[in-house]
Amino acid sequence: MFGGRQAAAVWGCFAIGVLLVSLTQRPQGTLQRVSTWAESTPGGSVPLEGDPFRGPTPFEQRVIAAATRVGIDPALVLAVVEVESGQAPDAVSAKGAVGLMQVLPETAAEIGLPNAADPARNLEAGCRYLADLLDSFGGDVELALAAYNAGPGAVRHWGTVPPYRETRNFIARVAAVYEGLTGLDLAGATRFAYEPSAAL
């Protein structure tokens, strides 16, 4: 019925529409910390290359753009950002994962986006990695999230979500934020076709 680009456009418009409706209906104070940080950035400063948090565009719109470029549900990315870092662009985990999406520097380098501490590259690297995991695990969002948290090797070893408390809690927390944004469970998270050449 639709070609690859047409299908991507249709699903992209659908996902963006659902997200925008949910964002306009959410309670005040939710997902606001990074937006506030962006608005407080001095206008005279020189932005980092592709920094999504400097300038007039709201944080959520930058997430929508990054997620749509790789064909994943923007609300899922917003949920991952909230759970992984609490929207703190300078967050660093005990294992060395950095930034909004808590990307390991070596993972970002493998994807071709070194300097994972840069907010724009971190967001882009996290989106690409999550998209790759969704593809690797047949679009199963829970398995992709488990792999994002525990590593794809652990998911393959167990053949399901590993029995790690941290991983199961991570999935449950992402699911709760996603449901709060969209009113849907994780099965509603959209993975749509995209043209790899269109990704940045």
C-alpha positions as CSV (number, residue, x, y, z in Angstrom):
1,M,0.0,0.0,0.0
2,F,2.8,2.5,1.0
3,G,6.4,2.5,0.1
4,G,9.1,2.8,2.7
5,R,9.2,6.6,2.9
6,Q,5.5,6.9,2.8
7,A,5.0,4.4,5.6
8,A,7.6,6.2,7.7
9,A,5.9,9.5,7.1
10,V,2.5,8.1,8.0
11,W,3.7,6.4,11.2
12,G,5.9,9.4,12.1
13,C,2.9,11.8,11.8
14,F,0.8,9.4,13.9
15,A,3.5,9.1,16.6
16,I,4.1,12.8,16.7
17,G,0.4,13.5,16.9
18,V,-0.1,11.1,19.8
19,L,2.8,12.6,21.6
20,L,1.8,16.2,21.1
21,V,-1.7,15.5,22.3
22,S,-0.3,13.7,25.4
23,L,2.2,16.5,26.1
24,T,-0.5,19.2,26.0
25,Q,-2.7,17.1,28.4
26,R,0.0,16.2,31.0
27,P,0.1,17.8,34.4
28,Q,2.4,20.9,34.8
29,G,5.8,20.1,36.2
30,T,6.2,16.8,34.3
31,L,9.3,16.6,32.1
32,Q,10.1,20.2,32.7
33,R,13.6,20.2,34.2
34,V,15.6,20.0,30.9
35,S,13.2,22.5,29.2
36,T,13.8,24.9,32.1
37,W,17.6,24.4,31.8
38,A,17.4,25.0,28.0
39,E,15.5,28.2,28.5
40,S,18.0,29.5,31.0
41,T,21.0,29.0,28.7
42,P,22.5,32.4,27.9
43,G,21.5,33.5,24.4
44,G,25.0,34.8,23.7
45,S,26.8,31.5,24.2
46,V,28.1,29.5,21.3
47,P,26.0,26.3,21.0
48,L,27.7,22.9,20.8
49,E,27.4,21.3,17.4
50,G,23.7,20.2,17.1
51,D,23.0,20.9,20.8
52,P,19.3,20.3,21.1
53,F,19.0,22.3,24.3
54,R,20.1,25.7,23.2
55,G,17.7,27.9,21.2
56,P,14.0,28.4,21.0
57,T,12.9,24.8,20.3
58,P,11.5,23.0,23.3
59,F,13.2,19.9,24.6
60,E,10.3,17.6,23.7
61,Q,10.4,18.7,20.1
62,R,14.1,17.9,19.9
63,V,13.4,14.4,21.3
64,I,10.6,14.0,18.7
65,A,13.0,15.0,15.9
66,A,15.8,12.6,17.1
67,A,13.4,9.7,17.7
68,T,11.6,10.2,14.4
69,R,15.0,10.2,12.5
70,V,15.6,6.6,13.5
71,G,11.9,5.5,13.4
72,I,11.1,5.0,17.1
73,D,8.3,6.3,19.3
74,P,9.3,9.7,20.7
75,A,7.2,9.0,23.9
76,L,9.3,5.9,24.5
77,V,12.5,8.0,24.2
78,L,11.1,10.6,26.6
79,A,10.3,7.8,29.1
80,V,13.8,6.4,28.8
81,V,15.3,9.8,29.4
82,E,13.2,10.4,32.4
83,V,14.0,7.0,34.0
84,E,17.7,6.9,33.0
85,S,18.8,10.4,34.0
86,G,15.9,12.2,35.5
87,Q,16.5,14.6,32.5
88,A,19.9,15.6,33.9
89,P,22.2,16.0,30.9
90,D,25.3,15.7,33.1
91,A,24.2,12.5,34.8
92,V,26.9,9.8,35.2
93,S,26.2,6.3,36.4
94,A,28.5,4.1,38.6
95,K,29.2,2.0,35.4
96,G,30.3,5.1,33.4
97,A,27.1,5.6,31.4
98,V,26.6,9.3,30.7
99,G,24.0,11.9,29.8
100,L,20.3,12.0,29.3
101,M,20.0,8.5,27.9
102,Q,22.9,7.1,30.0
103,V,24.9,5.9,27.0
104,L,28.3,4.2,27.6
105,P,31.0,6.1,25.8
106,E,32.1,2.9,24.0
107,T,28.6,2.3,22.8
108,A,28.4,5.8,21.4
109,A,31.8,5.4,19.7
110,E,30.6,2.1,18.1
111,I,27.5,4.0,16.7
112,G,29.8,6.6,15.3
113,L,28.9,9.4,17.8
114,P,31.9,9.9,20.1
115,N,31.6,12.5,22.9
116,A,28.5,10.9,24.5
117,A,28.6,13.6,27.2
118,D,27.4,16.2,24.6
119,P,23.6,16.3,25.1
120,A,22.8,16.3,21.3
121,R,25.1,13.4,20.6
122,N,23.9,11.6,23.7
123,L,20.3,11.8,22.6
124,E,21.1,10.8,19.0
125,A,23.3,7.9,20.2
126,G,20.7,6.7,22.6
127,C,18.0,6.8,20.0
128,R,20.1,4.9,17.4
129,Y,21.1,2.3,20.0
130,L,17.5,1.8,21.1
131,A,16.4,1.5,17.5
132,D,19.1,-1.1,16.8
133,L,17.9,-3.1,19.9
134,L,14.3,-2.9,18.7
135,D,15.4,-4.3,15.4
136,S,17.6,-7.0,17.0
137,F,14.7,-8.2,19.2
138,G,12.0,-8.2,16.6
139,G,10.3,-5.1,17.8
140,D,9.7,-6.5,21.3
141,V,9.9,-3.3,23.4
142,E,10.4,-5.1,26.7
143,L,13.3,-7.1,25.4
144,A,14.9,-4.0,23.8
145,L,14.6,-2.1,27.1
146,A,16.1,-5.1,28.9
147,A,19.0,-5.1,26.5
148,Y,19.4,-1.3,26.8
149,N,19.7,-1.8,30.6
150,A,21.5,-5.2,31.0
151,G,23.1,-5.6,27.6
152,P,22.0,-7.6,24.6
153,G,24.2,-10.5,25.6
154,A,22.2,-11.0,28.9
155,V,18.9,-11.0,27.0
156,R,20.2,-13.5,24.5
157,H,21.6,-15.7,27.3
158,W,18.3,-15.8,29.2
159,G,16.1,-15.8,26.1
160,T,13.8,-13.3,27.9
161,V,14.0,-10.4,30.2
162,P,16.8,-11.3,32.6
163,P,15.9,-12.0,36.2
164,Y,17.8,-8.9,37.4
165,R,15.9,-6.7,39.8
166,E,17.5,-3.5,38.3
167,T,16.4,-4.5,34.8
168,R,12.9,-5.4,35.7
169,N,12.5,-2.2,37.7
170,F,13.9,-0.2,34.8
171,I,11.3,-1.7,32.4
172,A,8.5,-1.1,34.9
173,R,9.5,2.5,35.4
174,V,9.8,3.2,31.7
175,A,6.4,1.6,31.2
176,A,4.8,3.8,33.9
177,V,6.2,7.0,32.4
178,Y,5.3,5.9,28.9
179,E,1.7,5.2,30.0
180,G,1.6,8.5,31.8
181,L,2.5,10.3,28.5
182,T,0.4,8.3,26.1
183,G,-2.2,6.3,28.0
184,L,-0.8,3.2,26.4
185,D,1.2,0.2,27.6
186,L,4.6,-0.6,26.2
187,A,3.0,-2.8,23.5
188,G,1.8,0.5,22.0
189,A,5.3,1.9,21.5
190,T,5.7,2.3,17.8
191,R,8.6,1.2,15.7
192,F,8.2,2.3,12.1
193,A,10.3,1.9,9.0
194,Y,12.8,4.5,8.2
195,E,15.5,5.3,5.6
196,P,18.9,4.8,7.3
197,S,20.3,7.4,5.0
198,A,17.9,10.0,6.4
199,A,19.4,9.6,9.9
200,L,22.0,12.1,11.0
